[in-house]
Amino acid sequence: MHTSPQLKLCLIIVALFFGLFGPTNADEVHKTWDYPPFGADDIALYKAFEASCSKLSKLPASKQLHANPVFGKASQWQSICREGLAKKPNLLEDYLESRLAKVKLGGGEGKFTGYYKPVLEGSRTRHGAYQTPLLARPKDLTLCNGATGRKLPDGSCRNPYRTRAEIMANLKEYKVIVWLKDPVDAFFLHVQGSGTVELENGDAIHIGFAGKNGHPYIAIGKTLRDMGELTGTITAPKIRQWLKDNPSRAQEVINTNPSFIFFTETAEEAPGAYGVALTAGRSMAVDRAHMPLGVPLFIKSKNTFDAAPWDRIMFAQDVGSAIKGANRGDIYFGHGPLAGDRAGDQNAPGQLWVMVPKENVGQQAASIKKAETIAELEPAAGN
């Protein structure tokens, strides 16, 4: 077969490239990005939509999704799921915008932070540097008198349950799942709610949320600012660095947050509160008092890391104890150290709209009377 000089030159260049640099290693690329670049991620959008639909499709068709009727019935979403999942991933966004309207819940400026799934070092036994426990849900944690309390040996119960400091002072009464090497990592795992622990023998275990002591969450970033220890914009990396730089004072500051999380060992990576696997850049934790889990959202904000604008569809698939209000979201960045850095930096103003079936927008007046949360209605982009 005759080969042209131009083709020969191209083949030589390709051979030299792979001879000098070797083939691209997919694993190395994955390690470079712990979360997908936010932008051309149609596959991630489809994956998150598919996850929500896996739950929506199992609801009774007549079930109302939320007390606010603008969200409609399960049957409406089941139709949207059937049609949307039949689309190619690169056509899904246009389809959703053709079927859904954007509804603004509440007024004022919103805030968008980030979270991730950490990977921590741990041991099944307490020794050496492995001194910080993750505790299993205790049998005495119960609901009494309408609130979280402690069941006493005589069968009575006491409110409230122990604080973080009191729990740590009575460790002998609790079952330890695993001992972590870094107490600062342990604190941030309490904030994130789930993660993966790599054991000394190379095995990995997945840890998920199993309950909390019922005390209000108090941000230690605010505590450090009030103490004069941190100034300016308070971010997770700043808090982490202060805790590492001040080990003798760290636990005292951590204990100013009385909220405490109990964990369970899970067979697989813990899902979000909606019960589905989270998708980096497309899943978000919200306040479910204002919206049902599973529905699509639209946010206008920015990536704090590089100030790139975010005008994107996301899905309400998780909750967080610090996420309160109709215009508040916590964006899931994935797992691993890079995702942790980006999530820790994320703190930007913005706006949030829920996306609902267009035929429900006519219920605006009724929705306002019943829920008193809708401040503005905006049609989907391009319509």
C-alpha positions in Angstrom: 0.0 0.0 0.0 1.3 3.4 -0.9 1.8 5.9 2.0 2.0 9.6 1.2 4.9 11.6 2.7 2.4 13.7 4.7 0.9 10.7 6.3 4.4 9.3 7.1 5.3 12.5 8.8 2.1 12.4 10.9 2.8 8.8 11.9 6.3 9.7 13.0 5.1 12.6 15.1 2.5 10.4 16.8 5.1 7.7 17.5 7.5 10.3 18.9 4.8 11.7 21.2 3.8 8.4 22.8 7.4 7.3 22.9 8.4 10.3 24.9 5.3 10.8 27.0 3.6 7.4 27.1 -0.1 6.8 26.7 -2.6 8.9 28.6 -3.4 7.2 31.9 -7.1 7.5 32.7 -6.5 7.0 36.4 -4.0 9.9 36.5 -6.5 12.1 34.8 -9.2 11.1 37.4 -6.8 12.0 40.2 -6.2 15.4 38.7 -9.9 16.2 38.8 -11.8 15.0 41.8 -14.8 16.6 40.4 -15.7 17.3 36.8 -15.0 20.8 35.4 -18.3 22.6 35.8 -19.5 23.6 32.3 -19.6 21.0 29.5 -20.9 18.2 31.8 -24.0 17.0 30.0 -23.4 13.5 31.3 -23.3 14.7 34.9 -26.7 16.5 34.3 -28.2 13.3 32.9 -26.8 11.2 35.7 -28.3 13.5 38.4 -31.6 13.7 36.6 -31.7 9.9 36.3 -31.0 9.6 40.0 -33.9 11.9 40.9 -36.2 10.0 38.5 -35.3 6.7 40.1 -37.1 7.9 43.2 -39.8 10.0 41.6 -40.9 7.1 39.4 -41.7 5.0 42.5 -44.1 7.5 44.1 -47.9 7.0 43.8 -49.1 9.0 40.8 -51.5 11.1 42.8 -49.0 12.0 45.5 -48.5 15.8 46.0 -44.7 16.5 46.2 -44.9 19.3 48.7 -47.3 21.4 50.7 -46.8 24.1 48.1 -49.0 23.0 45.2 -46.8 24.6 42.6 -44.6 21.5 42.7 -47.4 19.4 41.5 -48.1 15.7 41.6 -45.8 12.7 41.1 -47.6 11.9 37.9 -46.4 15.1 36.3 -42.8 14.4 37.2 -43.1 10.8 36.1 -44.1 12.0 32.6 -41.1 14.5 32.6 -38.8 11.7 33.6 -40.0 9.3 30.9 -39.6 11.9 28.2 -36.3 13.3 29.6 -34.5 10.0 30.0 -35.3 9.2 26.4 -33.3 12.2 25.3 -29.6 12.2 24.6 -27.6 13.8 27.4 -26.7 16.9 25.3 -30.4 17.6 24.7 -31.6 17.1 28.2 -31.1 20.7 29.4 -33.1 22.1 26.5 -35.9 19.6 27.2 -36.1 20.6 30.9 -36.2 24.2 30.0 -39.0 23.6 27.5 -41.2 21.7 30.1 -40.4 23.6 33.3 -40.7 27.2 34.6 -38.4 28.8 37.1 -40.1 29.7 40.4 -38.4 32.1 42.9 -39.0 31.1 46.5 -38.5 34.0 48.9 -36.7 37.3 48.4 -33.3 38.6 49.1 -29.9 37.5 48.1 -28.9 33.8 48.5 -25.7 32.1 49.4 -24.0 29.1 47.9 -21.3 27.1 49.8 -19.8 23.8 49.0 -19.2 20.3 50.5 -17.5 17.1 49.6 -16.9 13.5 50.7 -13.6 13.3 52.5 -11.2 10.4 52.5 -9.6 10.0 55.9 -6.9 7.8 57.6 -8.1 5.5 60.4 -7.6 2.4 62.4 -9.9 -0.2 64.0 -7.9 0.1 67.2 -6.8 3.0 69.3 -3.0 3.5 69.2 -0.4 6.1 68.4 -1.8 9.0 66.4 -5.2 7.3 66.0 -7.0 8.9 68.9 -10.2 10.6 67.6 -13.3 8.3 67.5 -16.2 8.2 65.2 -19.1 6.9 67.3 -22.0 4.7 66.4 -25.6 5.8 67.1 -26.2 5.0 70.8 -29.2 3.0 72.1 -30.1 5.8 74.5 -30.6 8.4 71.7 -34.3 8.7 71.4 -37.3 11.0 70.8 -38.9 12.1 74.0 -41.2 14.9 74.8 -41.2 15.9 71.1 -37.5 16.4 70.9 -34.2 14.5 70.8 -33.4 13.2 74.2 -31.6 10.5 76.3 -33.4 7.4 77.4 -32.3 6.6 81.0 -31.9 3.1 82.6 -35.2 3.4 84.5 -37.1 3.9 81.2 -37.6 7.6 81.6 -36.0 10.2 79.2 -34.2 13.4 79.6 -34.1 16.4 77.3 -31.8 17.5 75.8 -29.3 14.9 74.9 -25.6 15.3 75.9 -23.7 18.1 74.2 -20.5 17.4 72.1 -18.3 18.1 75.1 -20.3 15.8 77.3 -20.3 13.0 74.8 -16.5 13.2 74.4 -16.1 13.2 78.2 -18.1 9.9 78.4 -16.5 7.9 75.5 -16.6 4.6 77.5 -20.4 4.6 77.2 -20.2 4.7 73.3 -19.3 2.2 70.6 -16.4 3.4 68.4 -16.6 2.5 64.7 -13.1 3.6 63.9 -10.3 5.8 65.3 -9.1 8.6 63.1 -5.6 9.9 62.8 -6.5 13.6 62.4 -8.9 15.3 64.9 -9.4 18.2 62.4 -10.4 15.7 59.7 -12.9 14.2 62.2 -14.5 17.6 62.9 -15.0 18.3 59.2 -16.4 14.8 58.7 -19.1 15.8 61.3 -19.8 18.8 59.1 -19.9 16.8 55.8 -21.9 13.9 57.3 -20.3 11.0 55.4 -17.0 10.0 53.9 -14.5 7.2 53.4 -11.9 6.0 55.8 -8.7 4.2 54.6 -7.5 1.7 57.2 -3.9 0.9 58.0 -4.1 -2.5 56.2 -5.2 -0.8 53.0 -8.9 -1.6 53.3 -11.5 1.2 53.0 -14.7 1.6 54.8 -17.6 3.9 54.1 -19.1 6.0 56.8 -22.6 7.5 56.7 -24.9 9.6 58.9 -26.8 7.7 61.6 -28.2 10.5 63.8 -27.4 13.6 65.8 -27.7 14.7 69.4 -30.4 17.4 68.6 -28.4 20.4 69.7 -28.3 23.4 67.3 -25.4 23.7 64.9 -23.1 26.6 65.8 -20.5 27.5 63.2 -17.0 27.6 64.8 -15.9 30.0 62.1 -18.2 32.6 63.7 -16.7 31.7 67.1 -13.2 32.2 65.8 -14.2 35.6 64.4 -15.8 36.7 67.6 -12.6 35.6 69.4 -10.6 37.8 67.1 -8.7 34.8 65.8 -9.9 35.0 62.2 -10.8 38.1 60.1 -12.2 38.7 56.6 -14.1 36.0 54.7 -14.2 32.9 56.8 -13.7 29.7 54.8 -13.2 26.0 55.7 -9.5 26.1 54.7 -8.9 29.0 57.1 -10.7 27.2 59.9 -8.8 24.0 59.2 -5.5 25.8 59.2 -6.3 27.6 62.5 -7.2 24.3 64.2 -4.0 22.6 62.9 -1.9 25.6 64.1 -3.5 25.6 67.6 -3.8 22.0 68.7 -3.9 22.9 72.4 -7.0 25.1 71.8 -8.7 23.3 69.0 -10.9 21.0 71.0 -12.1 23.8 73.2 -13.2 25.8 70.1 -14.7 22.7 68.5 -16.8 22.1 71.6 -18.4 25.5 71.2 -20.5 23.7 68.6 -22.7 21.5 70.8 -24.1 19.6 67.8 -22.7 16.0 67.4 -23.1 13.5 64.6 -23.3 9.7 65.1 -22.3 7.4 62.2 -22.8 4.0 60.7 -20.7 1.8 58.5 -22.2 1.4 55.1 -21.7 -1.2 52.4 -21.3 1.5 49.7 -20.5 5.2 49.6 -23.3 6.9 51.6 -25.9 8.6 49.4 -27.5 12.0 50.0 -30.6 12.5 52.1 -32.7 11.7 49.1 -31.3 8.2 49.0 -29.4 8.5 45.7 -25.8 8.8 44.8 -24.7 12.4 44.5 -23.3 13.9 41.3 -20.4 16.4 41.6 -21.5 19.8 40.3 -25.1 18.8 39.8 -26.3 17.8 43.3 -27.1 20.3 46.0 -28.2 20.3 49.6 -31.2 22.5 50.3 -33.7 23.3 53.0 -36.6 20.9 52.4 -39.0 23.0 54.4 -39.2 25.1 51.2 -38.9 22.5 48.5 -39.1 18.7 48.0 -36.0 16.7 47.4 -35.6 15.4 43.9 -36.7 18.4 41.9 -34.4 20.4 39.6 -33.2 23.8 40.5 -31.6 26.7 38.6 -28.9 28.8 40.3 -27.1 32.0 39.3 -23.9 32.3 41.3 -20.2 31.9 40.8 -17.3 29.5 41.5 -15.3 31.2 44.3 -12.1 29.5 43.2 -11.9 31.2 39.8 -14.8 33.6 39.8 -16.4 31.8 36.8 -20.1 32.4 36.6 -22.5 29.5 37.3 -25.8 29.6 35.5 -26.8 26.0 35.7 -29.4 23.3 36.5 -28.8 21.4 39.7 -30.9 18.9 41.7 -32.1 19.0 45.3 -30.8 15.7 46.5 -29.4 16.3 50.0 -29.9 18.4 53.2 -27.6 20.0 55.7 -28.0 21.2 59.3 -26.6 24.6 58.4 -28.6 25.0 55.2 -31.6 27.1 56.1 -33.8 29.2 53.9 -35.4 29.2 50.4 -32.4 30.9 48.7 -29.6 28.8 50.3 -27.7 25.9 48.7 -24.7 23.7 49.4 -23.1 22.4 46.2 -21.6 18.9 46.1 -18.1 19.0 44.7 -17.2 15.2 44.8 -14.6 13.5 46.9 -10.9 13.7 47.5 -8.5 16.5 48.5 -9.0 18.7 45.4 -12.8 18.6 45.9 -12.2 19.4 49.5 -10.2 22.5 48.7 -12.7 23.8 46.2 -15.7 23.0 48.4 -14.0 24.7 51.4 -13.3 27.9 49.3 -16.9 28.0 47.9 -18.9 30.9 49.4 -20.7 33.1 46.9 -23.9 35.1 46.7 -26.5 34.3 44.1 -30.1 33.4 43.4 -32.0 30.1 43.3 -35.1 29.1 41.4 -37.0 25.8 41.7 -38.1 24.4 38.3 -41.6 23.2 38.2 -44.1 22.0 35.5 -45.1 25.0 33.5 -48.8 24.1 33.8 -48.5 24.7 37.5 -47.4 28.3 37.2 -51.1 29.3 36.8 -51.5 28.3 40.5 -49.3 31.2 41.5 -52.0 33.0 43.5 -53.1 29.9 45.3 -49.5 29.0 46.1 -48.9 32.4 47.6 -51.9 32.1 49.8 -51.2 28.6 51.0 -47.4 28.6 51.3 -46.6 32.4 51.4 -43.2 31.7 50.0 -43.3 32.6 46.3 -42.0 36.1 45.7 -41.4 36.0 42.0 -42.1 33.8 38.9 -39.8 33.7 36.0 -40.3 31.6 32.8 -37.6 29.2 31.8 -34.7 30.7 29.8 -35.5 31.2 26.1 -39.3 31.0 26.5 
